[in-house]
């Protein structure tokens, strides 16, 4: 892999992602590429696929935090405030998921209507 223009790169991966639009049933295929410093001995194709899927779980959380809480628009930039707010957002998302909510936004709206609901959700009442 010396021909790659990424220092330390050991493998390049081509992924084909298949997506089905739930509303229309239309299938789309997207090709994406990844580069890793792991050698073929360190990470088999199956292991690389697992690592990539686990990365997207993290990205999905960031997507929910940004879309639902507008985290990227937050003006909290200094001290521990950004980390503290991310912790509170993660707590809210985790609690709603544990409660079986499929829509975090709908769960937040439901809990915002009654001050006792968030406490009940956390088992504090």
N, CA, C and O atoms as CSV, one atom per row, in Angstrom:
chain,resi,resn,atom,element,x,y,z
A,1,UNK,N,N,0.823,-1.200,0.000
A,1,UNK,CA,C,0.000,0.000,0.000
A,1,UNK,C,C,0.866,1.262,0.000
A,1,UNK,O,O,0.390,2.330,0.385
A,2,UNK,N,N,2.096,1.160,-0.414
A,2,UNK,CA,C,2.967,2.334,-0.441
A,2,UNK,C,C,2.497,3.384,-1.433
A,2,UNK,O,O,2.900,4.543,-1.341
A,3,UNK,N,N,1.650,2.997,-2.379
A,3,UNK,CA,C,1.187,3.961,-3.374
A,3,UNK,C,C,0.063,4.859,-2.857
A,3,UNK,O,O,-0.305,5.826,-3.523
A,4,UNK,N,N,-0.488,4.550,-1.674
A,4,UNK,CA,C,-1.528,5.409,-1.104
A,4,UNK,C,C,-0.911,6.710,-0.608
A,4,UNK,O,O,0.220,6.721,-0.122
A,5,UNK,N,N,-1.638,7.780,-0.729
A,5,UNK,CA,C,-1.128,9.081,-0.316
A,5,UNK,C,C,-1.477,9.397,1.134
A,5,UNK,O,O,-1.609,10.564,1.503
A,6,UNK,N,N,-1.627,8.365,1.953
A,6,UNK,CA,C,-1.937,8.531,3.368
A,6,UNK,C,C,-0.804,7.920,4.175
A,6,UNK,O,O,-0.601,6.707,4.116
A,7,UNK,N,N,-0.055,8.728,4.933
A,7,UNK,CA,C,1.025,8.168,5.743
A,7,UNK,C,C,0.486,7.119,6.713
A,7,UNK,O,O,-0.518,7.350,7.387
A,8,UNK,N,N,1.145,5.984,6.781
A,8,UNK,CA,C,0.750,4.932,7.713
A,8,UNK,C,C,-0.363,4.038,7.203
A,8,UNK,O,O,-0.753,3.098,7.897
A,9,UNK,N,N,-0.884,4.295,6.023
A,9,UNK,CA,C,-1.977,3.490,5.485
A,9,UNK,C,C,-1.471,2.088,5.165
A,9,UNK,O,O,-0.404,1.921,4.575
A,10,UNK,N,N,-2.239,1.095,5.556
A,10,UNK,CA,C,-1.873,-0.293,5.288
A,10,UNK,C,C,-2.910,-1.012,4.428
A,10,UNK,O,O,-2.583,-1.963,3.718
A,11,UNK,N,N,-4.168,-0.551,4.495
A,11,UNK,CA,C,-5.225,-1.162,3.697
A,11,UNK,C,C,-6.177,-0.076,3.217
A,11,UNK,O,O,-6.417,0.917,3.904
A,12,UNK,N,N,-6.702,-0.288,2.042
A,12,UNK,CA,C,-7.787,0.547,1.528
A,12,UNK,C,C,-8.971,-0.391,1.314
A,12,UNK,O,O,-8.805,-1.528,0.872
A,13,UNK,N,N,-10.155,0.096,1.629
A,13,UNK,CA,C,-11.345,-0.736,1.594
A,13,UNK,C,C,-12.396,-0.049,0.727
A,13,UNK,O,O,-12.604,1.161,0.821
A,14,UNK,N,N,-13.048,-0.836,-0.112
A,14,UNK,CA,C,-14.180,-0.342,-0.891
A,14,UNK,C,C,-15.438,-0.987,-0.309
A,14,UNK,O,O,-15.527,-2.209,-0.197
A,15,UNK,N,N,-16.404,-0.151,0.056
A,15,UNK,CA,C,-17.663,-0.646,0.614
A,15,UNK,C,C,-18.809,-0.287,-0.323
A,15,UNK,O,O,-18.862,0.818,-0.863
A,16,UNK,N,N,-19.700,-1.211,-0.503
A,16,UNK,CA,C,-20.926,-0.936,-1.254
A,16,UNK,C,C,-22.065,-1.014,-0.260
A,16,UNK,O,O,-22.323,-2.064,0.329
A,17,UNK,N,N,-22.747,0.112,-0.079
A,17,UNK,CA,C,-23.862,0.185,0.859
A,17,UNK,C,C,-25.171,0.137,0.097
A,17,UNK,O,O,-25.383,0.884,-0.858
A,18,UNK,N,N,-26.036,-0.748,0.533
A,18,UNK,CA,C,-27.350,-0.908,-0.085
A,18,UNK,C,C,-28.371,-0.305,0.867
A,18,UNK,O,O,-28.388,-0.618,2.057
A,19,UNK,N,N,-29.219,0.559,0.331
A,19,UNK,CA,C,-30.217,1.241,1.149
A,19,UNK,C,C,-31.577,1.118,0.478
A,19,UNK,O,O,-31.710,1.279,-0.735
A,20,UNK,N,N,-32.583,0.828,1.297
A,20,UNK,CA,C,-33.949,0.752,0.786
A,20,UNK,C,C,-34.738,1.895,1.405
A,20,UNK,O,O,-34.836,2.002,2.628
A,21,UNK,N,N,-35.300,2.749,0.557
A,21,UNK,CA,C,-36.143,3.839,1.033
A,21,UNK,C,C,-37.438,3.231,1.551
A,21,UNK,O,O,-38.161,2.572,0.803
A,22,UNK,N,N,-37.730,3.448,2.820
A,22,UNK,CA,C,-38.904,2.825,3.444
A,22,UNK,C,C,-40.220,3.311,2.861
A,22,UNK,O,O,-41.209,2.578,2.872
A,23,UNK,N,N,-40.245,4.520,2.358
A,23,UNK,CA,C,-41.486,5.063,1.801
A,23,UNK,C,C,-41.747,4.573,0.379
A,23,UNK,O,O,-42.871,4.209,0.030
A,24,UNK,N,N,-40.688,4.569,-0.438
A,24,UNK,CA,C,-40.887,4.244,-1.853
A,24,UNK,C,C,-40.480,2.822,-2.208
A,24,UNK,O,O,-40.903,2.296,-3.237
A,25,UNK,N,N,-39.662,2.192,-1.366
A,25,UNK,CA,C,-39.155,0.857,-1.682
A,25,UNK,C,C,-37.992,0.879,-2.654
A,25,UNK,O,O,-37.464,-0.173,-3.014
A,26,UNK,N,N,-37.585,2.072,-3.086
A,26,UNK,CA,C,-36.493,2.202,-4.040
A,26,UNK,C,C,-35.164,1.799,-3.385
A,26,UNK,O,O,-34.866,2.197,-2.259
A,27,UNK,N,N,-34.383,1.009,-4.108
A,27,UNK,CA,C,-33.081,0.556,-3.628
A,27,UNK,C,C,-31.999,1.430,-4.244
A,27,UNK,O,O,-31.993,1.663,-5.452
A,28,UNK,N,N,-31.086,1.911,-3.410
A,28,UNK,CA,C,-29.943,2.656,-3.933
A,28,UNK,C,C,-28.671,2.010,-3.393
A,28,UNK,O,O,-28.647,1.492,-2.277
A,29,UNK,N,N,-27.629,2.050,-4.194
A,29,UNK,CA,C,-26.335,1.495,-3.798
A,29,UNK,C,C,-25.312,2.613,-3.869
A,29,UNK,O,O,-25.197,3.316,-4.873
A,30,UNK,N,N,-24.576,2.759,-2.787
A,30,UNK,CA,C,-23.564,3.811,-2.705
A,30,UNK,C,C,-22.217,3.147,-2.447
A,30,UNK,O,O,-22.115,2.258,-1.601
A,31,UNK,N,N,-21.195,3.566,-3.160
A,31,UNK,CA,C,-19.845,3.045,-2.960
A,31,UNK,C,C,-19.052,4.064,-2.171
A,31,UNK,O,O,-18.989,5.236,-2.541
A,32,UNK,N,N,-18.444,3.614,-1.080
A,32,UNK,CA,C,-17.600,4.473,-0.250
A,32,UNK,C,C,-16.260,3.777,-0.038
A,32,UNK,O,O,-16.134,2.570,-0.241
A,33,UNK,N,N,-15.269,4.550,0.371
A,33,UNK,CA,C,-13.930,4.025,0.549
A,33,UNK,C,C,-13.428,4.372,1.945
A,33,UNK,O,O,-13.804,5.396,2.515
A,34,UNK,N,N,-12.582,3.515,2.483
A,34,UNK,CA,C,-11.982,3.748,3.788
A,34,UNK,C,C,-10.505,3.367,3.717
A,34,UNK,O,O,-10.105,2.516,2.923
A,35,UNK,N,N,-9.716,4.004,4.550
A,35,UNK,CA,C,-8.290,3.713,4.640
A,35,UNK,C,C,-7.985,3.426,6.103
A,35,UNK,O,O,-8.504,4.104,6.990
A,36,UNK,N,N,-7.149,2.426,6.360
A,36,UNK,CA,C,-6.807,2.083,7.732
A,36,UNK,C,C,-5.316,1.831,7.875
A,36,UNK,O,O,-4.636,1.463,6.917
A,37,UNK,N,N,-4.826,2.034,9.081
A,37,UNK,CA,C,-3.425,1.734,9.383
A,37,UNK,C,C,-3.260,0.278,9.823
A,37,UNK,O,O,-2.136,-0.166,10.062
A,38,UNK,N,N,-4.346,-0.462,9.932
A,38,UNK,CA,C,-4.281,-1.868,10.321
A,38,UNK,C,C,-3.864,-2.721,9.126
A,38,UNK,O,O,-4.353,-2.527,8.013
A,39,UNK,N,N,-2.960,-3.660,9.365
A,39,UNK,CA,C,-2.536,-4.567,8.304
A,39,UNK,C,C,-3.591,-5.649,8.109
A,39,UNK,O,O,-4.502,-5.792,8.924
A,40,UNK,N,N,-3.463,-6.404,7.030
A,40,UNK,CA,C,-4.391,-7.505,6.754
A,40,UNK,C,C,-4.324,-8.557,7.857
A,40,UNK,O,O,-5.324,-9.220,8.137
A,41,UNK,N,N,-3.164,-8.718,8.485
A,41,UNK,CA,C,-3.033,-9.672,9.590
A,41,UNK,C,C,-3.738,-9.165,10.850
A,41,UNK,O,O,-4.254,-9.959,11.636
A,42,UNK,N,N,-3.760,-7.858,11.038
A,42,UNK,CA,C,-4.399,-7.261,12.215
A,42,UNK,C,C,-5.909,-7.176,12.076
A,42,UNK,O,O,-6.630,-7.224,13.073
A,43,UNK,N,N,-6.395,-7.049,10.840
A,43,UNK,CA,C,-7.831,-6.872,10.638
A,43,UNK,C,C,-8.255,-7.551,9.340
A,43,UNK,O,O,-7.904,-7.115,8.244
A,44,UNK,N,N,-9.007,-8.611,9.492
A,44,UNK,CA,C,-9.562,-9.314,8.337
A,44,UNK,C,C,-10.697,-8.475,7.744
A,44,UNK,O,O,-11.124,-7.504,8.368
A,45,UNK,N,N,-11.190,-8.822,6.568
A,45,UNK,CA,C,-12.337,-8.097,6.020
A,45,UNK,C,C,-13.536,-8.084,6.975
A,45,UNK,O,O,-14.217,-7.065,7.097
A,46,UNK,N,N,-13.793,-9.193,7.642
A,46,UNK,CA,C,-14.917,-9.243,8.592
A,46,UNK,C,C,-14.683,-8.294,9.765
A,46,UNK,O,O,-15.613,-7.629,10.222
A,47,UNK,N,N,-13.451,-8.229,10.251
A,47,UNK,CA,C,-13.130,-7.331,11.362
A,47,UNK,C,C,-13.244,-5.872,10.921
A,47,UNK,O,O,-13.751,-5.036,11.669
A,48,UNK,N,N,-12.780,-5.564,9.718
A,48,UNK,CA,C,-12.914,-4.199,9.202
A,48,UNK,C,C,-14.391,-3.813,9.088
A,48,UNK,O,O,-14.766,-2.691,9.427
A,49,UNK,N,N,-15.223,-4.735,8.616
A,49,UNK,CA,C,-16.660,-4.459,8.512
A,49,UNK,C,C,-17.251,-4.180,9.884
A,49,UNK,O,O,-18.072,-3.274,10.031
A,50,UNK,N,N,-16.841,-4.953,10.899
A,50,UNK,CA,C,-17.335,-4.729,12.260
A,50,UNK,C,C,-16.891,-3.363,12.776
A,50,UNK,O,O,-17.686,-2.643,13.380
A,51,UNK,N,N,-15.647,-3.005,12.548
A,51,UNK,CA,C,-15.139,-1.704,12.997
A,51,UNK,C,C,-15.886,-0.557,12.326
A,51,UNK,O,O,-16.210,0.438,12.973
A,52,UNK,N,N,-16.155,-0.694,11.044
A,52,UNK,CA,C,-16.868,0.360,10.312
A,52,UNK,C,C,-18.300,0.490,10.830
A,52,UNK,O,O,-18.795,1.603,11.009
A,53,UNK,N,N,-18.974,-0.652,11.075
A,53,UNK,CA,C,-20.339,-0.598,11.619
A,53,UNK,C,C,-20.350,0.045,13.001
A,53,UNK,O,O,-21.246,0.832,13.306
A,54,UNK,N,N,-19.364,-0.278,13.845
A,54,UNK,CA,C,-19.344,0.315,15.183
A,54,UNK,C,C,-19.079,1.813,15.107
A,54,UNK,O,O,-19.584,2.569,15.937
A,55,UNK,N,N,-18.293,2.254,14.123
A,55,UNK,CA,C,-18.066,3.685,13.936
A,55,UNK,C,C,-19.379,4.391,13.605
A,55,UNK,O,O,-19.636,5.488,14.100
A,56,UNK,N,N,-20.212,3.763,12.767
A,56,UNK,CA,C,-21.466,4.401,12.372
A,56,UNK,C,C,-22.463,4.466,13.505
A,56,UNK,O,O,-23.353,5.316,13.489
A,57,UNK,N,N,-22.339,3.579,14.503
A,57,UNK,CA,C,-23.187,3.694,15.691
A,57,UNK,C,C,-22.878,5.002,16.410
A,57,UNK,O,O,-23.784,5.688,16.884
A,58,UNK,N,N,-21.594,5.344,16.487
A,58,UNK,CA,C,-21.182,6.597,17.123
A,58,UNK,C,C,-21.681,7.784,16.288
A,58,UNK,O,O,-22.194,8.759,16.836
A,59,UNK,N,N,-21.529,7.697,14.980
A,59,UNK,CA,C,-22.001,8.774,14.109
A,59,UNK,C,C,-23.511,8.962,14.221
A,59,UNK,O,O,-24.006,10.086,14.143
A,60,UNK,N,N,-24.240,7.868,14.401
A,60,UNK,CA,C,-25.697,7.961,14.547
A,60,UNK,C,C,-26.055,8.756,15.798
A,60,UNK,O,O,-26.992,9.554,15.778
A,61,UNK,N,N,-25.307,8.542,16.897
A,61,UNK,CA,C,-25.542,9.301,18.131
A,61,UNK,C,C,-25.268,10.781,17.894
A,61,UNK,O,O,-26.045,11.635,18.321
A,62,UNK,N,N,-24.171,11.084,17.217
A,62,UNK,CA,C,-23.859,12.488,16.927
A,62,UNK,C,C,-24.932,13.118,16.040
A,62,UNK,O,O,-25.273,14.290,16.201
A,63,UNK,N,N,-25.460,12.331,15.106
A,63,UNK,CA,C,-26.519,12.830,14.232
A,63,UNK,C,C,-27.762,13.184,15.050
A,63,UNK,O,O,-28.351,14.247,14.852
A,64,UNK,N,N,-28.159,12.309,15.957
A,64,UNK,CA,C,-29.330,12.570,16.812
A,64,UNK,C,C,-29.080,13.809,17.664
A,64,UNK,O,O,-29.954,14.666,17.799
A,65,UNK,N,N,-27.878,13.898,18.239
A,65,UNK,CA,C,-27.583,15.066,19.087
A,65,UNK,C,C,-27.623,16.351,18.276
A,65,UNK,O,O,-28.100,17.373,18.769
A,66,UNK,N,N,-27.137,16.320,17.053
A,66,UNK,CA,C,-27.133,17.550,16.274
A,66,UNK,C,C,-28.519,17.890,15.747
A,66,UNK,O,O,-28.948,19.039,15.843
A,67,UNK,N,N,-29.225,16.915,15.194
A,67,UNK,CA,C,-30.523,17.200,14.599
A,67,UNK,C,C,-31.566,17.517,15.666
A,67,UNK,O,O,-32.323,18.477,15.522
A,68,UNK,N,N,-31.614,16.732,16.723
A,68,UNK,CA,C,-32.651,16.902,17.747
A,68,UNK,C,C,-32.340,18.035,18.716
A,68,UNK,O,O,-33.237,18.779,19.114
A,69,UNK,N,N,-31.078,18.167,19.093
A,69,UNK,CA,C,-30.698,19.176,20.077
A,69,UNK,C,C,-29.970,20.369,19.463
A,69,UNK,O,O,-29.579,21.284,20.187
A,70,UNK,N,N,-29.781,20.378,18.135
A,70,UNK,CA,C,-29.039,21.441,17.437
A,70,UNK,C,C,-27.680,21.687,18.095
A,70,UNK,O,O,-27.274,22.827,18.317
A,71,UNK,N,N,-26.994,20.590,18.399
A,71,UNK,CA,C,-25.735,20.685,19.128
A,71,UNK,C,C,-24.675,21.505,18.380
A,71,UNK,O,O,-23.926,22.260,18.999
A,72,UNK,N,N,-24.614,21.359,17.071
A,72,UNK,CA,C,-23.602,22.111,16.315
A,72,UNK,C,C,-23.836,23.613,16.372
A,72,UNK,O,O,-22.901,24.389,16.175
A,73,UNK,N,N,-25.071,24.037,16.639
A,73,UNK,CA,C,-25.384,25.459,16.718
A,73,UNK,C,C,-25.169,26.018,18.134
A,73,UNK,O,O,-25.310,27.220,18.358
A,74,UNK,N,N,-24.833,25.149,19.070
A,74,UNK,CA,C,-24.648,25.590,20.453
A,74,UNK,C,C,-23.527,26.621,20.541
A,74,UNK,O,O,-22.510,26.514,19.856
A,75,UNK,N,N,-23.731,27.618,21.394
A,75,UNK,CA,C,-22.711,28.638,21.585
A,75,UNK,C,C,-21.855,28.363,22.815
A,75,UNK,O,O,-21.011,29.180,23.184
A,76,UNK,N,N,-22.072,27.215,23.449
A,76,UNK,CA,C,-21.218,26.829,24.570
A,76,UNK,C,C,-19.886,26.356,24.009
A,76,UNK,O,O,-19.833,25.352,23.297
A,77,UNK,N,N,-18.812,27.066,24.322
A,77,UNK,CA,C,-17.522,26.747,23.719
A,77,UNK,C,C,-16.384,26.614,24.727
A,77,UNK,O,O,-15.334,26.072,24.383
A,78,UNK,N,N,-16.554,27.084,25.939
A,78,UNK,CA,C,-15.418,27.134,26.852
A,78,UNK,C,C,-15.668,26.305,28.104
A,78,UNK,O,O,-16.802,25.976,28.451
A,79,UNK,N,N,-14.579,25.986,28.757
A,79,UNK,CA,C,-14.659,25.261,30.022
A,79,UNK,C,C,-15.268,23.872,29.842
A,79,UNK,O,O,-15.116,23.238,28.798
A,80,UNK,N,N,-15.951,23.423,30.871
A,80,UNK,CA,C,-16.536,22.081,30.838
A,80,UNK,C,C,-17.988,22.081,30.358
A,80,UNK,O,O,-18.615,21.023,30.292
A,81,UNK,N,N,-18.525,23.246,30.026
A,81,UNK,CA,C,-19.929,23.343,29.617
A,81,UNK,C,C,-20.263,22.478,28.397
A,81,UNK,O,O,-21.277,21.780,28.427
A,82,UNK,N,N,-19.456,22.488,27.320
A,82,UNK,CA,C,-19.812,21.650,26.167
A,82,UNK,C,C,-19.867,20.161,26.519
A,82,UNK,O,O,-20.774,19.453,26.083
A,83,UNK,N,N,-18.904,19.691,27.300
A,83,UNK,CA,C,-18.875,18.280,27.693
A,83,UNK,C,C,-20.041,17.950,28.617
A,83,UNK,O,O,-20.642,16.881,28.503
A,84,UNK,N,N,-20.360,18.858,29.526
A,84,UNK,CA,C,-21.486,18.620,30.439
A,84,UNK,C,C,-22.797,18.532,29.671
A,84,UNK,O,O,-23.617,17.655,29.942
A,85,UNK,N,N,-23.000,19.427,28.722
A,85,UNK,CA,C,-24.238,19.397,27.934
A,85,UNK,C,C,-24.308,18.139,27.070
A,85,UNK,O,O,-25.386,17.567,26.905
A,86,UNK,N,N,-23.179,17.701,26.517
A,86,UNK,CA,C,-23.166,16.456,25.735
A,86,UNK,C,C,-23.544,15.276,26.630
A,86,UNK,O,O,-24.231,14.354,26.192
A,87,UNK,N,N,-23.095,15.309,27.876
A,87,UNK,CA,C,-23.440,14.249,28.834
A,87,UNK,C,C,-24.936,14.243,29.112
A,87,UNK,O,O,-25.556,13.179,29.138
A,88,UNK,N,N,-25.524,15.416,29.319
A,88,UNK,CA,C,-26.972,15.506,29.567
A,88,UNK,C,C,-27.761,15.039,28.351
A,88,UNK,O,O,-28.775,14.353,28.478
A,89,UNK,N,N,-27.280,15.423,27.168
A,89,UNK,CA,C,-27.972,14.985,25.946
A,89,UNK,C,C,-27.897,13.471,25.789
A,89,UNK,O,O,-28.884,12.830,25.428
A,90,UNK,N,N,-26.727,12.903,26.060
A,90,UNK,CA,C,-26.574,11.453,25.980
A,90,UNK,C,C,-27.466,10.748,26.997
A,90,UNK,O,O,-28.034,9.696,26.703
A,91,UNK,N,N,-27.590,11.321,28.186
A,91,UNK,CA,C,-28.473,10.750,29.211
A,91,UNK,C,C,-29.916,10.742,28.717
A,91,UNK,O,O,-30.619,9.741,28.858
A,92,UNK,N,N,-30.352,11.846,28.145
A,92,UNK,CA,C,-31.726,11.930,27.642
A,92,UNK,C,C,-31.958,10.916,26.527
A,92,UNK,O,O,-32.974,10.220,26.521
A,93,UNK,N,N,-31.029,10.830,25.592
A,93,UNK,CA,C,-31.172,9.883,24.484
A,93,UNK,C,C,-31.184,8.448,25.004
A,93,UNK,O,O,-32.030,7.645,24.611
A,94,UNK,N,N,-30.247,8.134,25.881
A,94,UNK,CA,C,-30.169,6.782,26.436
A,94,UNK,C,C,-31.409,6.398,27.219
A,94,UNK,O,O,-31.911,5.283,27.078
A,95,UNK,N,N,-31.913,7.310,28.046
A,95,UNK,CA,C,-33.111,7.028,28.842
A,95,UNK,C,C,-34.319,6.795,27.939
A,95,UNK,O,O,-35.113,5.884,28.177
A,96,UNK,N,N,-34.454,7.614,26.908
A,96,UNK,CA,C,-35.586,7.449,25.992
A,96,UNK,C,C,-35.483,6.144,25.201
A,96,UNK,O,O,-36.490,5.478,24.962
A,97,UNK,N,N,-34.269,5.782,24.800
A,97,UNK,CA,C,-34.092,4.508,24.078
A,97,UNK,C,C,-34.386,3.328,24.992
A,97,UNK,O,O,-35.026,2.363,24.575
A,98,UNK,N,N,-33.922,3.400,26.241
A,98,UNK,CA,C,-34.219,2.317,27.194
A,98,UNK,C,C,-35.710,2.192,27.458
A,98,UNK,O,O,-36.208,1.105,27.749
A,99,UNK,N,N,-36.417,3.305,27.355
A,99,UNK,CA,C,-37.870,3.297,27.552
A,99,UNK,C,C,-38.601,2.827,26.290
A,99,UNK,O,O,-39.830,2.767,26.265
A,100,UNK,N,N,-37.840,2.497,25.249
A,100,UNK,CA,C,-38.454,1.968,24.036
A,100,UNK,C,C,-38.918,2.998,23.030
A,100,UNK,O,O,-39.654,2.667,22.101
A,101,UNK,N,N,-38.506,4.230,23.198
A,101,UNK,CA,C,-38.917,5.279,22.249
A,101,UNK,C,C,-38.111,5.148,20.959
A,101,UNK,O,O,-36.882,5.079,20.993
A,102,UNK,N,N,-38.795,5.114,19.843
A,102,UNK,CA,C,-38.094,5.031,18.563
A,102,UNK,C,C,-37.767,6.421,18.029
A,102,UNK,O,O,-36.829,6.579,17.247
A,103,UNK,N,N,-38.527,7.421,18.441
A,103,UNK,CA,C,-38.267,8.790,18.029
A,103,UNK,C,C,-37.837,9.597,19.256
A,103,UNK,O,O,-38.629,9.834,20.169
A,104,UNK,N,N,-36.590,10.008,19.259
A,104,UNK,CA,C,-36.069,10.795,20.383
A,104,UNK,C,C,-36.791,12.135,20.447
A,104,UNK,O,O,-37.145,12.593,21.533
A,105,UNK,N,N,-37.013,12.767,19.302
A,105,UNK,CA,C,-37.690,14.073,19.279
A,105,UNK,C,C,-39.094,13.964,19.873
A,105,UNK,O,O,-39.487,14.807,20.680
A,106,UNK,N,N,-39.850,12.943,19.487
A,106,UNK,CA,C,-41.205,12.756,20.028
A,106,UNK,C,C,-41.150,12.467,21.524
A,106,UNK,O,O,-41.991,12.951,22.282
A,107,UNK,N,N,-40.171,11.685,21.947
A,107,UNK,CA,C,-40.015,11.394,23.374
A,107,UNK,C,C,-39.698,12.649,24.174
A,107,UNK,O,O,-40.213,12.829,25.277
A,108,UNK,N,N,-38.865,13.508,23.633
A,108,UNK,CA,C,-38.543,14.771,24.305
A,108,UNK,C,C,-39.780,15.662,24.415
A,108,UNK,O,O,-40.036,16.253,25.464
A,109,UNK,N,N,-40.545,15.753,23.326
A,109,UNK,CA,C,-41.763,16.578,23.366
A,109,UNK,C,C,-42.746,16.034,24.401
A,109,UNK,O,O,-43.343,16.801,25.156
A,110,UNK,N,N,-42.913,14.719,24.436
A,110,UNK,CA,C,-43.829,14.095,25.389
A,110,UNK,C,C,-43.412,14.415,26.829
A,110,UNK,O,O,-44.250,14.775,27.655
A,111,UNK,N,N,-42.128,14.284,27.120
A,111,UNK,CA,C,-41.638,14.519,28.479
A,111,UNK,C,C,-41.619,15.990,28.853
A,111,UNK,O,O,-41.663,16.322,30.038
A,112,UNK,N,N,-41.553,16.875,27.875
A,112,UNK,CA,C,-41.519,18.313,28.164
A,112,UNK,C,C,-42.877,18.843,28.597
A,112,UNK,O,O,-42.958,19.926,29.177
A,113,UNK,N,N,-43.940,18.101,28.328
A,113,UNK,CA,C,-45.293,18.574,28.635
A,113,UNK,C,C,-45.659,18.453,30.110
A,113,UNK,O,O,-46.607,19.082,30.578
A,114,UNK,N,N,-44.897,17.637,30.836
A,114,UNK,CA,C,-45.216,17.414,32.250
A,114,UNK,C,C,-43.900,17.223,32.994
A,114,UNK,O,O,-43.148,16.295,32.696
A,115,UNK,N,N,-43.619,18.084,33.949
A,115,UNK,CA,C,-42.337,18.062,34.657
A,115,UNK,C,C,-42.076,16.764,35.403
A,115,UNK,O,O,-40.920,16.456,35.697
A,116,UNK,N,N,-43.109,15.993,35.720
A,116,UNK,CA,C,-42.895,14.749,36.451
A,116,UNK,C,C,-42.490,13.591,35.519
A,116,UNK,O,O,-41.947,12.589,35.983
A,117,UNK,N,N,-42.748,13.722,34.233
A,117,UNK,CA,C,-42.446,12.633,33.294
A,117,UNK,C,C,-40.953,12.292,33.197
A,117,UNK,O,O,-40.603,11.112,33.227
A,118,UNK,N,N,-40.069,13.280,33.082
A,118,UNK,CA,C,-38.640,12.917,33.016
A,118,UNK,C,C,-38.174,12.199,34.274
A,118,UNK,O,O,-37.376,11.265,34.191
A,119,UNK,N,N,-38.657,12.618,35.430
A,119,UNK,CA,C,-38.285,11.963,36.676
A,119,UNK,C,C,-38.801,10.524,36.702
A,119,UNK,O,O,-38.099,9.616,37.147
A,120,UNK,N,N,-40.020,10.323,36.229
A,120,UNK,CA,C,-40.583,8.983,36.173
A,120,UNK,C,C,-39.802,8.111,35.196
A,120,UNK,O,O,-39.569,6.931,35.460
A,121,UNK,N,N,-39.403,8.683,34.086
A,121,UNK,CA,C,-38.621,7.960,33.093
A,121,UNK,C,C,-37.319,7.442,33.690
A,121,UNK,O,O,-36.869,6.342,33.369
A,122,UNK,N,N,-36.720,8.249,34.563
A,122,UNK,CA,C,-35.465,7.875,35.213
A,122,UNK,C,C,-35.679,7.049,36.487
A,122,UNK,O,O,-34.718,6.659,37.150
A,123,UNK,N,N,-36.942,6.789,36.819
A,123,UNK,CA,C,-37.243,6.002,38.024
A,123,UNK,C,C,-37.039,6.781,39.309
A,123,UNK,O,O,-36.729,6.190,40.344
A,124,UNK,N,N,-37.205,8.089,39.265
A,124,UNK,CA,C,-36.944,8.943,40.423
A,124,UNK,C,C,-38.235,9.421,41.106
A,124,UNK,O,O,-38.183,10.318,41.947
A,125,UNK,N,N,-39.374,8.845,40.763
A,125,UNK,CA,C,-40.603,9.242,41.449
A,125,UNK,C,C,-41.222,8.063,42.142
A,125,UNK,O,O,-42.268,8.199,42.777
